[in-house]
Amino acid sequence: MSSKRTTTAAFIRALYNLTRKGTPFVDWSADGTTFRILDIKRFASEVLPHFFKHSNMASFQRQLNYFSFKKWTKNNRTLEAISKKGSIAEFHHPYFTRDMDESLLSCFRRKVASRSFEPLMDVYSQDYDTFGDASYEHRIVQSAGREKSSTVKPGCVVMCIAFFHLSTYADPSGCGRVKFIVVDNRDEFYARATSPMHWWSKSHPDIFARTSLIFYSDAMYVRRTFTLQQEISSAVELGSNVVTDFLQSDLNVSDFVKQLQPTGCNYAGFNLVMFDGESLGYYCNLNPMGPTPDFTLLERDVLYGISNSVLGTPWIKVERGKAALADVLAMHKDQDDVALCRKLIRPMVDTTRIEAPELLPQTGCPEAMEYQLSSIFVEPVCNPKYPKYGTRTTIAMVVDGGHATILEKDLDPTTLQWNEHTHYF
């Protein structure tokens, strides 16, 4: 993976200048999250030639789409229809805002042209007998990386989701205790060989984890001191063993990230959520223009959720899950962590999908695939040409002081039966 920094795209630079120079027929919404074209015809004829050397509104819109901007128009009328009336059009990108820092412009990337579900699926549907070979998995990572943009949006696969919450309370003796909760769904190809969480042996005997550090759509790792790392990534090349480096180090979250940041750009885009027994931290190596900085210590008593974008992106499935889990936490009053885990898992089987196409997340998938992946629990995605794909594992974990409780539900892809594993330590 190359760590070479790219310059700002000419279109993004021109767009930034256009929206900040008091340009006629352009202004911002009240909250500064969408820019508006107040008269499309006059904007095309009088403004576009000055900034873009042409007056083609369709070309301007196409460029916005290439950079993942969404068009917000009243009643979802098409741009062509409203342009005939000289109406207003609004355009939105979650990170292109009125108050954004100019230094972030270089982070905007064009989407890969003509991307579809099939090329990515082809990468993963090759000879499954070779999946145990690390070099083969490394090739998969590299191939998948060529198909995705440089944000943490992976295209059409790997749509995992996770929620986490850190709090403190006083036990009956008056001593302060830290309580950390994680709930996640792992989506995976059914033909992919996996195993439940277990204590590793040989070189990493103090790590409790699923299999494979080389390529995982999402992963949860715990060490005996109850340090945890939750990683949700698109195609992360973990060549330097980022996960095990953290778990086996004596560094706290902040110090570990300081050590990682100089080389973080060498990897494909990933999110890391790290817990060191006291602090909860979030690090994103490739998208500093998100609602949350590339590294931040997360607040206590806040329920966070994340899917395949940066932390703070309000995907509907994430917001729905946060609301349901917040209700669970509010209603659970005792210290029965097993019962809490069971309650936390219930919202994770929600198969409600997003029916309105304009509300689907723009990950680069065809709309039909976006729809299938838009639920918290992804039901089997079947295509006769490719392997079956969907949610295969759900985990709820509570780390409470010196004890951990983990409830894991895992799908056997052969029998299609769900197995349950409960772990205490």
C-alpha positions in Angstrom: 0.0 0.0 0.0 1.4 3.4 -0.9 1.4 6.2 1.7 1.8 8.9 -1.0 -0.3 12.0 -0.3 -2.4 13.3 -3.1 -3.1 16.9 -4.0 -6.5 18.5 -3.9 -8.7 17.7 -6.9 -9.1 20.7 -9.2 -12.9 20.3 -9.1 -13.0 20.3 -5.3 -10.7 23.3 -5.1 -12.9 25.2 -7.5 -16.0 24.2 -5.6 -14.5 25.3 -2.3 -13.7 28.7 -3.8 -17.1 29.0 -5.4 -19.0 28.4 -2.1 -16.8 30.9 -0.1 -16.6 34.0 -2.2 -20.1 35.4 -2.0 -20.7 34.0 -5.4 -24.1 35.2 -6.9 -26.8 32.6 -6.8 -25.0 30.4 -4.2 -25.5 30.3 -0.5 -25.5 27.8 2.4 -28.4 26.3 4.4 -29.0 27.7 7.9 -27.0 24.8 9.5 -24.1 25.1 7.0 -24.3 21.5 5.8 -25.7 22.0 2.3 -24.9 24.6 -0.3 -27.7 25.9 -2.5 -27.9 27.1 -6.1 -30.6 29.8 -6.0 -31.2 30.1 -9.7 -30.0 27.1 -11.7 -30.2 28.7 -15.2 -28.3 31.9 -14.2 -25.9 29.9 -12.2 -25.1 27.8 -15.2 -24.7 30.7 -17.6 -23.1 33.3 -15.3 -21.2 31.4 -12.6 -20.0 28.1 -14.0 -17.9 29.6 -16.8 -16.0 31.7 -14.3 -15.0 28.7 -12.0 -15.2 25.7 -14.3 -14.7 27.1 -17.9 -18.1 25.7 -19.1 -21.8 26.3 -18.6 -22.9 22.7 -18.6 -25.0 22.1 -15.5 -25.3 18.4 -16.2 -21.5 18.1 -16.2 -21.3 20.0 -12.9 -23.8 17.6 -11.3 -21.9 14.6 -12.7 -18.7 15.9 -11.0 -20.5 16.3 -7.7 -21.7 12.7 -8.0 -18.2 11.5 -8.7 -17.2 13.0 -5.3 -20.2 11.5 -3.5 -22.3 14.6 -3.2 -26.0 14.1 -3.0 -28.6 16.3 -4.6 -31.3 17.5 -2.3 -34.2 19.0 -4.1 -37.8 19.6 -3.1 -40.0 16.6 -3.7 -37.0 14.8 -5.2 -37.7 16.3 -8.6 -34.9 15.8 -11.0 -32.4 18.6 -11.7 -33.4 18.7 -15.3 -37.1 19.3 -14.3 -36.5 22.0 -11.8 -33.9 23.8 -14.0 -36.6 24.6 -16.5 -38.2 26.8 -13.8 -35.0 28.3 -12.5 -35.6 26.7 -9.1 -33.3 26.1 -6.1 -31.2 23.0 -5.8 -29.2 21.9 -2.8 -26.2 19.6 -2.7 -24.8 17.8 0.4 -21.7 16.0 1.4 -21.3 15.1 5.1 -17.8 16.6 5.2 -18.2 19.5 2.8 -19.6 22.2 5.1 -19.6 26.0 5.4 -17.1 25.8 8.3 -14.8 23.0 7.1 -11.1 23.5 7.3 -9.4 24.1 3.9 -6.7 21.7 4.8 -9.2 18.8 4.5 -9.8 19.4 0.7 -7.1 16.9 -0.2 -9.0 14.1 1.5 -11.8 14.2 -1.0 -11.5 11.3 -3.6 -13.5 10.4 -6.7 -15.5 7.3 -6.5 -14.3 4.4 -8.7 -16.1 4.7 -12.0 -18.5 2.0 -13.1 -18.2 0.1 -9.9 -20.6 -2.8 -9.4 -21.2 -5.6 -7.0 -19.8 -8.2 -9.4 -16.1 -7.3 -9.6 -15.8 -7.2 -5.8 -17.7 -10.5 -5.5 -15.4 -12.1 -8.0 -12.4 -11.2 -5.7 -14.0 -13.1 -2.8 -15.5 -16.0 -4.7 -12.3 -17.7 -5.9 -11.0 -21.0 -4.7 -12.1 -21.2 -1.0 -9.7 -24.0 -0.3 -6.9 -21.4 -0.3 -8.5 -19.1 2.3 -6.2 -20.5 5.0 -3.2 -19.2 3.2 -2.1 -15.8 4.4 -0.5 -14.8 1.1 -3.7 -15.5 -0.7 -5.6 -13.4 1.8 -3.1 -10.6 1.3 -3.8 -10.8 -2.4 -7.5 -10.5 -1.7 -6.9 -7.4 0.4 -4.9 -5.8 -2.4 -7.5 -6.7 -5.1 -10.3 -5.4 -2.9 -8.4 -2.2 -2.2 -8.2 -1.4 -5.9 -12.0 -1.6 -6.2 -12.8 0.9 -3.4 -12.4 4.6 -2.9 -10.1 6.0 -0.3 -12.8 6.6 2.3 -13.9 4.0 4.8 -16.6 2.9 2.5 -15.8 -0.5 1.1 -18.1 -0.8 -1.9 -20.5 -3.6 -1.8 -19.3 -6.0 0.9 -18.4 -6.0 4.5 -21.3 -4.1 6.1 -20.7 -4.9 9.7 -22.1 -2.8 12.6 -21.0 -2.2 16.2 -22.1 -0.2 19.2 -20.1 0.6 22.3 -20.7 2.4 25.7 -18.3 3.2 28.5 -19.5 4.2 32.0 -18.5 4.4 35.6 -20.4 3.6 38.8 -19.9 3.0 42.4 -20.2 -0.6 43.7 -21.9 -1.3 47.1 -18.6 -0.7 48.9 -18.4 2.8 47.4 -15.5 1.9 45.0 -15.5 3.3 41.5 -15.8 0.8 38.7 -15.6 1.0 34.9 -18.2 -0.8 32.8 -17.6 -1.2 29.1 -20.2 -2.7 26.7 -19.8 -3.7 23.1 -22.4 -5.2 20.8 -21.7 -6.1 17.1 -22.9 -7.9 14.1 -20.3 -9.5 11.8 -21.4 -9.9 8.2 -19.5 -12.4 6.1 -19.6 -14.8 3.2 -21.0 -18.1 4.3 -18.2 -20.0 2.6 -15.6 -18.2 4.6 -14.0 -20.5 7.2 -14.2 -19.0 10.7 -14.3 -20.1 14.3 -15.9 -18.7 17.5 -13.9 -16.6 20.0 -11.3 -18.6 21.8 -8.1 -18.3 23.8 -5.2 -18.2 21.3 -2.2 -20.4 21.9 1.5 -20.4 21.1 2.6 -16.9 20.3 -0.5 -15.1 21.7 -1.8 -17.1 24.6 -3.3 -14.2 26.4 -5.6 -13.1 23.6 -9.2 -14.1 23.3 -10.4 -13.7 19.8 -11.9 -15.0 16.6 -9.6 -16.5 13.9 -7.4 -14.6 11.4 -5.8 -11.2 11.8 -5.0 -11.0 8.1 -8.4 -10.2 6.7 -11.6 -9.7 8.8 -14.6 -7.6 8.0 -14.8 -6.8 11.7 -13.1 -8.3 14.7 -13.2 -8.2 18.4 -10.1 -9.0 20.5 -9.7 -9.2 24.3 -6.7 -9.8 26.4 -6.8 -11.2 29.9 -6.4 -7.7 31.4 -9.7 -6.9 29.6 -8.1 -4.5 27.1 -10.3 -4.7 24.0 -9.9 -3.6 20.4 -12.9 -3.4 18.1 -11.9 -3.1 14.5 -14.3 -2.4 11.6 -12.6 -2.1 8.3 -13.1 -2.5 4.6 -9.9 -4.3 3.6 -7.2 -3.7 6.1 -3.7 -4.9 5.4 -2.6 -5.7 8.9 0.9 -6.4 7.9 2.4 -5.0 11.1 -0.1 -6.7 13.4 -1.7 -3.5 14.6 -4.2 -5.5 16.6 -1.8 -7.7 18.4 0.7 -4.8 18.9 -1.9 -3.0 20.9 -3.2 -5.9 22.8 0.3 -7.0 23.9 1.6 -3.5 24.6 1.6 -1.7 27.9 0.6 1.5 26.2 -2.7 3.3 26.9 -5.0 4.2 24.0 -3.5 7.7 23.5 0.1 6.6 23.5 -0.5 3.7 21.2 -2.3 5.9 18.6 0.6 8.4 18.7 2.9 5.5 17.9 0.6 4.3 15.1 -0.2 7.6 13.4 3.0 8.0 11.4 2.5 4.7 9.6 -1.4 4.6 9.7 -1.6 5.9 6.1 0.1 2.7 4.9 -3.1 0.7 5.4 -6.4 0.6 3.6 -9.1 2.6 5.3 -10.1 1.4 8.8 -11.8 2.4 12.0 -10.3 1.3 15.3 -12.1 1.4 18.6 -9.7 0.7 21.5 -10.3 0.2 25.2 -7.4 0.0 27.6 -9.3 -0.7 30.8 -9.9 3.0 31.6 -10.2 5.0 28.3 -12.1 4.4 25.1 -10.5 5.8 22.0 -11.4 6.0 18.3 -8.9 6.2 15.4 -9.5 6.4 11.7 -6.5 6.3 9.5 -7.8 7.6 6.2 -10.7 10.1 6.7 -9.8 13.0 8.9 -12.7 15.1 7.4 -15.4 13.1 9.3 -17.6 14.4 12.1 -15.1 13.0 14.5 -11.3 13.8 14.3 -8.9 11.0 13.2 -8.2 10.3 16.8 -10.3 11.1 19.9 -10.9 9.8 23.4 -14.6 9.1 23.5 -16.9 10.3 26.2 -18.3 8.2 29.0 -22.0 7.6 29.3 -22.5 8.1 25.5 -23.7 5.2 23.3 -21.7 5.2 20.1 -22.5 3.3 16.9 -20.6 2.8 13.7 -20.9 0.9 10.4 -18.9 1.2 7.3 -18.2 4.9 7.5 -16.5 7.2 10.0 -17.8 7.6 13.5 -20.6 10.0 13.7 -22.0 9.4 10.3 -25.8 9.1 10.9 -26.6 6.0 8.9 -30.2 5.0 9.5 -29.4 1.5 10.6 -26.9 2.9 13.1 -29.3 5.4 14.5 -32.0 2.8 14.8 -29.7 0.5 16.7 -28.5 3.2 19.0 -32.1 4.1 19.9 -33.0 0.5 20.6 -29.9 -0.2 22.7 -30.3 3.0 24.6 -33.7 1.7 25.7 -32.2 -1.6 26.8 -29.5 0.2 28.9 -32.0 2.5 30.5 -34.3 -0.3 31.6 -31.6 -2.7 32.8 -31.2 -1.9 36.5 -29.4 -4.9 38.1 -25.9 -6.3 37.8 -26.8 -9.5 35.9 -24.4 -9.2 33.0 -25.6 -12.4 31.3 -29.1 -11.1 31.3 -27.9 -7.7 29.9 -26.0 -9.5 27.1 -29.2 -11.3 26.1 -31.2 -8.1 26.1 -28.5 -6.3 24.0 -28.5 -8.9 21.3 -32.2 -8.6 20.6 -32.0 -5.3 18.7 -29.2 -6.8 16.6 -31.6 -9.2 14.8 -33.6 -6.3 13.4 -34.1 -7.0 9.7 -35.9 -3.7 8.9 -34.6 -2.3 5.6 -34.7 1.3 4.3 -37.5 1.5 1.8 -36.8 5.1 0.5 -34.0 4.9 -2.1 -32.9 8.4 -1.4 -32.2 7.5 2.2 -29.8 4.6 1.5 -26.2 5.2 2.3 -24.1 6.0 -0.8 -21.4 3.3 -0.5 -21.0 2.6 -4.3 -23.2 -0.5 -4.4 -26.1 -0.8 -6.9 -29.3 0.4 -5.3 -30.7 -3.2 -5.0 -27.7 -4.2 -3.0 -27.7 -1.1 -0.8 -31.3 -2.0 0.0 -30.4 -5.6 1.0 -27.5 -4.4 3.3 -29.5 -1.5 4.9 -30.8 -3.5 7.9 -28.9 -4.0 11.2 -29.1 -7.8 10.7 -28.3 -8.7 7.0 -30.4 -11.6 5.9 -28.7 -14.0 3.4 -27.9 -12.2 0.2 -28.2 -14.8 -2.5 -27.0 -14.6 -6.1 -26.5 -17.8 -8.2 -23.2 -16.5 -9.5 -21.6 -15.8 -6.1 -21.3 -17.1 -2.5 -24.1 -16.4 0.0 -23.5 -13.4 2.2 -25.1 -12.1 5.4 -24.8 -11.7 9.2 -23.0 -14.7 10.6 -22.1 -13.7 14.1 -23.6 -11.5 16.8 -21.7 -10.7 20.0 -22.6 -8.8 23.2 -19.8 -8.2 25.7 -19.8 -6.6 29.1 -16.6 -5.8 30.9 -17.4 -4.9 34.5 -14.5 -4.1 36.7 -12.4 -7.3 36.9 -14.8 -9.5 35.1 -15.9 -10.0 31.5 -19.1 -11.7 30.1 -19.4 -12.5 26.4 -22.4 -13.9 24.7 -21.7 -15.0 21.1 -24.2 -16.3 18.6 -22.7 -17.9 15.5 -24.3 -19.3 12.4 -23.2 -22.7 11.1 -23.2 -22.0 7.3 -23.6 -25.7 6.6 -26.6 -26.5 8.7 -27.9 -22.9 9.0 -28.3 -23.4 12.7 -27.3 -20.8 15.2 -25.0 -21.8 18.0 -24.6 -20.0 21.3 -21.4 -19.6 23.3 -21.1 -17.9 26.7 -17.7 -17.0 28.1 -16.7 -15.7 31.5 -13.4 -14.6 32.8 
